[in-house]
Amino acid sequence: MSLETGDGTLWPAPASFDRDLPLRYQLQQHLLATIRARPRPNQALRLPTEAELARHYGVGVVTVREALRPLEADGVITRHRRRGTFVAADAPTAPPLELRGSLASHFAQHDAEEFELLEQAEVPVPPRLAAHFPGASVLSMFRRLRRNAGEVVSHAVNWLPVEHGRRVPLDRLARWPMTRVLRDALGLPVARIENSVEARLGSPDVTRLLGVPPLSPILFFTGISQDAQRRVLDLVEIDYRADRFRFGVSFDVAQNE
């Protein structure tokens, strides 16, 4: 999130920092996310001064300077003595991912230009998932990367009862989220979806797949699709790049509330 003031200055949102990661790196990533989400990509924007950013984040000017240096090296910003720091005209933007409350919008949100199937197997039920699949000893597992505009944005692992997993058409997995495969390809009645999101540090394997530096913060998403009897049809665990995800909720308010 960011705020553009009337003078064309792009102010970052307030931030909290993790003591386990280098401060300059966290500041760099927060500034990069701010630039990617800028409200008017084609307009000339400047960043606050080093001193203003230091006060805004509650850090030293040297830390701000160290955070800006790699952004300048990557061509995201340009710096001019006595004029200030400016967002480059061709600095990358990425529409943030959003979650909304209908099944149709869930499908639209999780559609992508490309899904790459990394692994498919039948494996023993992981202990952490046993409560969701009572009586099952084996699950079907599908592991995929999701890309938009050629860039990896998430890594997903789907867990299904084997009687459903064995029927999944692999060609549909190249284009559709699993929930849509269940409903439209397998004809399964998806009656309820439960989602949760939490922040965590990415493991070396996950950050490598996502193309971000080791120990980068990621958003871990869990989605559980159920039928009308609350039987789990699919449980998905997704690692999202933290700079490519936004969580939103839409709901209607009854007139008497």
C-alpha positions as YAML, in Angstrom:
chain: A
units: angstrom
residues:
- id: 1
  name: MET
  ca: [0.00, 0.00, 0.00]
- id: 2
  name: SER
  ca: [1.22, 3.50, -0.75]
- id: 3
  name: LEU
  ca: [0.07, 7.11, -0.73]
- id: 4
  name: GLU
  ca: [0.77, 9.58, -3.49]
- id: 5
  name: THR
  ca: [0.65, 13.20, -2.32]
- id: 6
  name: GLY
  ca: [-0.26, 16.20, -4.43]
- id: 7
  name: ASP
  ca: [3.36, 17.05, -5.17]
- id: 8
  name: GLY
  ca: [3.96, 13.65, -6.79]
- id: 9
  name: THR
  ca: [5.77, 12.08, -3.83]
- id: 10
  name: LEU
  ca: [5.16, 8.36, -3.32]
- id: 11
  name: TRP
  ca: [4.97, 7.63, 0.42]
- id: 12
  name: PRO
  ca: [5.23, 4.01, 1.60]
- id: 13
  name: ALA
  ca: [2.75, 2.59, 4.06]
- id: 14
  name: PRO
  ca: [3.97, 2.08, 7.64]
- id: 15
  name: ALA
  ca: [5.97, -1.11, 8.09]
- id: 16
  name: SER
  ca: [6.99, -3.50, 10.87]
- id: 17
  name: PHE
  ca: [10.23, -5.40, 10.61]
- id: 18
  name: ASP
  ca: [11.38, -8.92, 11.47]
- id: 19
  name: ARG
  ca: [14.38, -9.05, 13.79]
- id: 20
  name: ASP
  ca: [15.64, -12.22, 12.04]
- id: 21
  name: LEU
  ca: [16.21, -10.52, 8.66]
- id: 22
  name: PRO
  ca: [18.65, -7.75, 7.74]
- id: 23
  name: LEU
  ca: [16.91, -4.41, 8.18]
- id: 24
  name: ARG
  ca: [18.26, -2.94, 4.95]
- id: 25
  name: TYR
  ca: [16.91, -5.93, 3.00]
- id: 26
  name: GLN
  ca: [13.44, -5.63, 4.54]
- id: 27
  name: LEU
  ca: [13.42, -1.92, 3.81]
- id: 28
  name: GLN
  ca: [14.49, -2.56, 0.21]
- id: 29
  name: GLN
  ca: [11.69, -5.10, -0.28]
- id: 30
  name: HIS
  ca: [9.10, -2.80, 1.28]
- id: 31
  name: LEU
  ca: [10.13, 0.07, -1.00]
- id: 32
  name: LEU
  ca: [10.08, -2.24, -4.02]
- id: 33
  name: ALA
  ca: [6.57, -3.43, -3.14]
- id: 34
  name: THR
  ca: [5.50, 0.22, -2.76]
- id: 35
  name: ILE
  ca: [6.85, 1.06, -6.20]
- id: 36
  name: ARG
  ca: [5.24, -2.00, -7.81]
- id: 37
  name: ALA
  ca: [1.86, -1.05, -6.35]
- id: 38
  name: ARG
  ca: [2.06, 2.66, -7.20]
- id: 39
  name: PRO
  ca: [-1.35, 4.04, -8.18]
- id: 40
  name: ARG
  ca: [-0.28, 5.75, -11.41]
- id: 41
  name: PRO
  ca: [2.47, 3.72, -13.11]
- id: 42
  name: ASN
  ca: [2.87, 6.11, -16.04]
- id: 43
  name: GLN
  ca: [3.25, 9.27, -13.96]
- id: 44
  name: ALA
  ca: [6.57, 10.73, -12.80]
- id: 45
  name: LEU
  ca: [6.87, 10.07, -9.08]
- id: 46
  name: ARG
  ca: [9.56, 10.76, -6.56]
- id: 47
  name: LEU
  ca: [10.37, 9.11, -3.26]
- id: 48
  name: PRO
  ca: [10.72, 11.05, -0.02]
- id: 49
  name: THR
  ca: [14.22, 12.16, 0.89]
- id: 50
  name: GLU
  ca: [16.57, 9.82, 2.74]
- id: 51
  name: ALA
  ca: [15.98, 11.77, 5.94]
- id: 52
  name: GLU
  ca: [12.19, 11.62, 5.49]
- id: 53
  name: LEU
  ca: [12.29, 7.88, 4.83]
- id: 54
  name: ALA
  ca: [14.49, 7.37, 7.88]
- id: 55
  name: ARG
  ca: [11.96, 9.18, 10.10]
- id: 56
  name: HIS
  ca: [9.06, 7.38, 8.43]
- id: 57
  name: TYR
  ca: [10.53, 3.92, 9.05]
- id: 58
  name: GLY
  ca: [12.25, 4.73, 12.34]
- id: 59
  name: VAL
  ca: [15.69, 3.72, 11.03]
- id: 60
  name: GLY
  ca: [18.97, 5.45, 10.33]
- id: 61
  name: VAL
  ca: [19.79, 7.34, 7.15]
- id: 62
  name: VAL
  ca: [22.62, 4.90, 6.42]
- id: 63
  name: THR
  ca: [20.12, 2.01, 6.42]
- id: 64
  name: VAL
  ca: [17.89, 3.89, 3.99]
- id: 65
  name: ARG
  ca: [20.86, 4.57, 1.74]
- id: 66
  name: GLU
  ca: [21.84, 0.89, 1.76]
- id: 67
  name: ALA
  ca: [18.26, -0.10, 0.88]
- id: 68
  name: LEU
  ca: [18.08, 2.34, -2.03]
- id: 69
  name: ARG
  ca: [21.41, 1.32, -3.55]
- id: 70
  name: PRO
  ca: [20.26, -2.06, -5.03]
- id: 71
  name: LEU
  ca: [17.04, -0.46, -6.29]
- id: 72
  name: GLU
  ca: [19.13, 2.05, -8.20]
- id: 73
  name: ALA
  ca: [21.43, -0.70, -9.50]
- id: 74
  name: ASP
  ca: [18.40, -2.62, -10.78]
- id: 75
  name: GLY
  ca: [17.04, 0.45, -12.58]
- id: 76
  name: VAL
  ca: [13.94, 0.71, -10.39]
- id: 77
  name: ILE
  ca: [14.82, 4.22, -9.23]
- id: 78
  name: THR
  ca: [17.08, 7.01, -10.43]
- id: 79
  name: ARG
  ca: [18.92, 9.35, -8.07]
- id: 80
  name: HIS
  ca: [20.00, 12.90, -8.84]
- id: 81
  name: ARG
  ca: [22.12, 15.05, -6.61]
- id: 82
  name: ARG
  ca: [20.12, 17.93, -5.10]
- id: 83
  name: ARG
  ca: [17.01, 16.86, -7.03]
- id: 84
  name: GLY
  ca: [16.07, 13.68, -5.22]
- id: 85
  name: THR
  ca: [15.15, 10.07, -5.90]
- id: 86
  name: PHE
  ca: [12.66, 9.24, -8.65]
- id: 87
  name: VAL
  ca: [10.77, 6.12, -9.66]
- id: 88
  name: ALA
  ca: [12.01, 5.01, -13.07]
- id: 89
  name: ALA
  ca: [9.44, 5.34, -15.84]
- id: 90
  name: ASP
  ca: [9.80, 1.66, -16.71]
- id: 91
  name: ALA
  ca: [9.91, 0.39, -13.13]
- id: 92
  name: PRO
  ca: [7.95, -2.89, -12.94]
- id: 93
  name: THR
  ca: [4.38, -3.01, -11.79]
- id: 94
  name: ALA
  ca: [2.28, -6.00, -10.90]
- id: 95
  name: PRO
  ca: [-1.44, -6.03, -10.16]
- id: 96
  name: PRO
  ca: [-1.76, -7.49, -6.68]
- id: 97
  name: LEU
  ca: [-3.63, -10.73, -6.24]
- id: 98
  name: GLU
  ca: [-6.96, -10.47, -4.44]
- id: 99
  name: LEU
  ca: [-9.41, -12.88, -2.88]
- id: 100
  name: ARG
  ca: [-13.13, -12.20, -3.12]
- id: 101
  name: GLY
  ca: [-16.13, -13.93, -1.76]
- id: 102
  name: SER
  ca: [-17.80, -15.77, -4.67]
- id: 103
  name: LEU
  ca: [-16.82, -19.04, -6.31]
- id: 104
  name: ALA
  ca: [-16.71, -17.43, -9.75]
- id: 105
  name: SER
  ca: [-14.32, -14.73, -8.53]
- id: 106
  name: HIS
  ca: [-12.30, -17.42, -6.72]
- id: 107
  name: PHE
  ca: [-11.84, -19.15, -10.08]
- id: 108
  name: ALA
  ca: [-10.94, -15.88, -11.80]
- id: 109
  name: GLN
  ca: [-8.45, -15.02, -9.07]
- id: 110
  name: HIS
  ca: [-6.64, -18.35, -9.24]
- id: 111
  name: ASP
  ca: [-6.63, -18.64, -13.02]
- id: 112
  name: ALA
  ca: [-3.24, -17.91, -14.50]
- id: 113
  name: GLU
  ca: [-1.45, -17.66, -17.80]
- id: 114
  name: GLU
  ca: [0.46, -20.82, -16.95]
- id: 115
  name: PHE
  ca: [0.59, -23.58, -14.37]
- id: 116
  name: GLU
  ca: [3.64, -25.83, -14.45]
- id: 117
  name: LEU
  ca: [3.14, -29.30, -12.97]
- id: 118
  name: LEU
  ca: [6.28, -30.16, -11.01]
- id: 119
  name: GLU
  ca: [5.20, -33.40, -9.39]
- id: 120
  name: GLN
  ca: [2.27, -35.81, -9.21]
- id: 121
  name: ALA
  ca: [2.20, -38.78, -6.84]
- id: 122
  name: GLU
  ca: [0.21, -40.85, -4.38]
- id: 123
  name: VAL
  ca: [1.78, -40.46, -0.96]
- id: 124
  name: PRO
  ca: [1.04, -41.36, 2.67]
- id: 125
  name: VAL
  ca: [-1.16, -38.83, 4.45]
- id: 126
  name: PRO
  ca: [1.09, -36.25, 6.16]
- id: 127
  name: PRO
  ca: [0.38, -36.28, 9.91]
- id: 128
  name: ARG
  ca: [-0.53, -32.57, 9.89]
- id: 129
  name: LEU
  ca: [-3.35, -33.28, 7.39]
- id: 130
  name: ALA
  ca: [-4.71, -36.50, 8.90]
- id: 131
  name: ALA
  ca: [-7.61, -34.79, 10.68]
- id: 132
  name: HIS
  ca: [-8.88, -33.43, 7.34]
- id: 133
  name: PHE
  ca: [-8.95, -36.87, 5.68]
- id: 134
  name: PRO
  ca: [-10.25, -39.30, 8.34]
- id: 135
  name: GLY
  ca: [-9.76, -42.95, 7.45]
- id: 136
  name: ALA
  ca: [-7.43, -42.23, 4.53]
- id: 137
  name: SER
  ca: [-3.91, -43.66, 4.43]
- id: 138
  name: VAL
  ca: [-2.89, -42.30, 1.01]
- id: 139
  name: LEU
  ca: [-3.57, -39.03, -0.80]
- id: 140
  name: SER
  ca: [-3.09, -37.79, -4.35]
- id: 141
  name: MET
  ca: [-0.58, -34.94, -4.40]
- id: 142
  name: PHE
  ca: [-0.06, -32.37, -7.17]
- id: 143
  name: ARG
  ca: [2.69, -29.74, -6.93]
- id: 144
  name: ARG
  ca: [2.63, -26.78, -9.32]
- id: 145
  name: LEU
  ca: [4.17, -23.39, -10.04]
- id: 146
  name: ARG
  ca: [1.91, -20.57, -11.11]
- id: 147
  name: ARG
  ca: [3.12, -17.85, -13.48]
- id: 148
  name: ASN
  ca: [1.69, -14.54, -14.60]
- id: 149
  name: ALA
  ca: [3.38, -12.59, -17.41]
- id: 150
  name: GLY
  ca: [6.12, -15.22, -17.35]
- id: 151
  name: GLU
  ca: [6.99, -14.57, -13.70]
- id: 152
  name: VAL
  ca: [6.53, -17.15, -10.93]
- id: 153
  name: VAL
  ca: [4.06, -15.81, -8.35]
- id: 154
  name: SER
  ca: [3.22, -18.90, -6.30]
- id: 155
  name: HIS
  ca: [4.05, -22.51, -5.49]
- id: 156
  name: ALA
  ca: [1.08, -24.75, -4.71]
- id: 157
  name: VAL
  ca: [0.62, -28.27, -3.37]
- id: 158
  name: ASN
  ca: [-2.84, -29.83, -3.68]
- id: 159
  name: TRP
  ca: [-3.90, -32.82, -1.58]
- id: 160
  name: LEU
  ca: [-6.91, -34.87, -2.76]
- id: 161
  name: PRO
  ca: [-8.56, -38.16, -1.85]
- id: 162
  name: VAL
  ca: [-7.15, -40.72, -4.27]
- id: 163
  name: GLU
  ca: [-10.56, -41.51, -5.77]
- id: 164
  name: HIS
  ca: [-10.67, -37.90, -7.02]
- id: 165
  name: GLY
  ca: [-6.98, -37.44, -7.71]
- id: 166
  name: ARG
  ca: [-6.87, -40.40, -10.11]
- id: 167
  name: ARG
  ca: [-9.55, -38.73, -12.25]
- id: 168
  name: VAL
  ca: [-7.87, -35.31, -12.56]
- id: 169
  name: PRO
  ca: [-7.15, -34.50, -16.24]
- id: 170
  name: LEU
  ca: [-3.59, -33.19, -16.32]
- id: 171
  name: ASP
  ca: [-4.22, -30.95, -19.33]
- id: 172
  name: ARG
  ca: [-6.71, -28.92, -17.26]
- id: 173
  name: LEU
  ca: [-4.09, -28.42, -14.54]
- id: 174
  name: ALA
  ca: [-2.07, -26.38, -17.03]
- id: 175
  name: ARG
  ca: [-4.81, -23.72, -17.04]
- id: 176
  name: TRP
  ca: [-7.20, -24.08, -14.13]
- id: 177
  name: PRO
  ca: [-7.08, -23.92, -10.34]
- id: 178
  name: MET
  ca: [-7.86, -27.26, -8.73]
- id: 179
  name: THR
  ca: [-11.23, -26.12, -7.38]
- id: 180
  name: ARG
  ca: [-12.39, -25.47, -10.92]
- id: 181
  name: VAL
  ca: [-11.06, -28.85, -12.04]
- id: 182
  name: LEU
  ca: [-13.08, -30.51, -9.29]
- id: 183
  name: ARG
  ca: [-16.30, -28.77, -10.24]
- id: 184
  name: ASP
  ca: [-16.11, -28.40, -14.02]
- id: 185
  name: ALA
  ca: [-14.00, -31.41, -15.04]
- id: 186
  name: LEU
  ca: [-14.93, -33.98, -12.37]
- id: 187
  name: GLY
  ca: [-18.45, -32.76, -11.63]
- id: 188
  name: LEU
  ca: [-17.91, -32.64, -7.88]
- id: 189
  name: PRO
  ca: [-20.21, -30.37, -5.86]
- id: 190
  name: VAL
  ca: [-18.03, -27.76, -4.14]
- id: 191
  name: ALA
  ca: [-20.25, -26.38, -1.37]
- id: 192
  name: ARG
  ca: [-17.82, -24.61, 0.93]
- id: 193
  name: ILE
  ca: [-14.31, -23.13, 0.80]
- id: 194
  name: GLU
  ca: [-12.31, -22.17, 3.88]
- id: 195
  name: ASN
  ca: [-9.23, -19.98, 3.40]
- id: 196
  name: SER
  ca: [-6.52, -18.79, 5.75]
- id: 197
  name: VAL
  ca: [-3.40, -16.69, 5.19]
- id: 198
  name: GLU
  ca: [-0.34, -16.23, 7.38]
- id: 199
  name: ALA
  ca: [3.06, -14.60, 6.99]
- id: 200
  name: ARG
  ca: [6.21, -16.66, 7.38]
- id: 201
  name: LEU
  ca: [9.80, -16.87, 6.19]
- id: 202
  name: GLY
  ca: [10.27, -18.90, 3.04]
- id: 203
  name: SER
  ca: [12.31, -22.08, 3.19]
- id: 204
  name: PRO
  ca: [15.38, -22.31, 0.91]
- id: 205
  name: ASP
  ca: [13.51, -24.63, -1.47]
- id: 206
  name: VAL
  ca: [10.45, -22.38, -1.68]
- id: 207
  name: THR
  ca: [12.38, -19.14, -2.16]
- id: 208
  name: ARG
  ca: [14.42, -20.82, -4.89]
- id: 209
  name: LEU
  ca: [11.24, -21.83, -6.72]
- id: 210
  name: LEU
  ca: [9.72, -18.36, -6.32]
- id: 211
  name: GLY
  ca: [12.89, -16.65, -7.49]
- id: 212
  name: VAL
  ca: [13.33, -14.50, -4.37]
- id: 213
  name: PRO
  ca: [16.30, -14.23, -2.00]
- id: 214
  name: PRO
  ca: [16.68, -16.80, 0.81]
- id: 215
  name: LEU
  ca: [14.63, -16.11, 3.94]
- id: 216
  name: SER
  ca: [12.37, -13.71, 2.07]
- id: 217
  name: PRO
  ca: [8.99, -13.20, 3.72]
- id: 218
  name: ILE
  ca: [6.19, -15.09, 1.96]
- id: 219
  name: LEU
  ca: [2.47, -15.47, 2.50]
- id: 220
  name: PHE
  ca: [1.31, -19.00, 3.21]
- id: 221
  name: PHE
  ca: [-2.24, -19.68, 2.05]
- id: 222
  name: THR
  ca: [-4.33, -22.70, 2.98]
- id: 223
  name: GLY
  ca: [-7.59, -23.44, 1.13]
- id: 224
  name: ILE
  ca: [-9.97, -26.27, 1.94]
- id: 225
  name: SER
  ca: [-12.74, -27.16, -0.53]
- id: 226
  name: GLN
  ca: [-15.60, -29.25, 0.87]
- id: 227
  name: ASP
  ca: [-18.82, -30.83, -0.31]
- id: 228
  name: ALA
  ca: [-22.20, -30.35, 1.37]
- id: 229
  name: GLN
  ca: [-21.37, -33.02, 3.97]
- id: 230
  name: ARG
  ca: [-18.16, -31.13, 4.87]
- id: 231
  name: ARG
  ca: [-15.98, -33.84, 3.35]
- id: 232
  name: VAL
  ca: [-12.71, -32.42, 2.07]
- id: 233
  name: LEU
  ca: [-12.42, -32.57, -1.72]
- id: 234
  name: ASP
  ca: [-9.15, -30.69, -1.92]
- id: 235
  name: LEU
  ca: [-6.71, -29.08, 0.50]
- id: 236
  name: VAL
  ca: [-4.22, -26.70, -1.08]
- id: 237
  name: GLU
  ca: [-1.15, -25.13, 0.49]
- id: 238
  name: ILE
  ca: [0.22, -22.17, -1.49]
- id: 239
  name: ASP
  ca: [3.39, -20.14, -0.99]
- id: 240
  name: TYR
  ca: [2.85, -16.67, -2.46]
- id: 241
  name: ARG
  ca: [5.49, -14.08, -3.12]
- id: 242
  name: ALA
  ca: [4.72, -11.42, -0.54]
- id: 243
  name: ASP
  ca: [4.93, -8.64, -3.13]
- id: 244
  name: ARG
  ca: [2.30, -10.29, -5.35]
- id: 245
  name: PHE
  ca: [-0.57, -10.85, -2.94]
- id: 246
  name: ARG
  ca: [-3.30, -8.82, -1.29]
- id: 247
  name: PHE
  ca: [-6.13, -10.21, 0.79]
- id: 248
  name: GLY
  ca: [-9.59, -8.66, 0.51]
- id: 249
  name: VAL
  ca: [-13.05, -9.63, 1.68]
- id: 250
  name: SER
  ca: [-16.38, -8.53, 0.22]
- id: 251
  name: PHE
  ca: [-19.73, -9.14, 1.93]
- id: 252
  name: ASP
  ca: [-23.29, -7.88, 1.89]
- id: 253
  name: VAL
  ca: [-24.78, -6.25, 4.98]
- id: 254
  name: ALA
  ca: [-28.37, -7.12, 5.89]
- id: 255
  name: GLN
  ca: [-30.67, -4.11, 5.97]
- id: 256
  name: ASN
  ca: [-31.50, -4.57, 9.66]
- id: 257
  name: GLU
  ca: [-27.83, -4.59, 10.77]
...
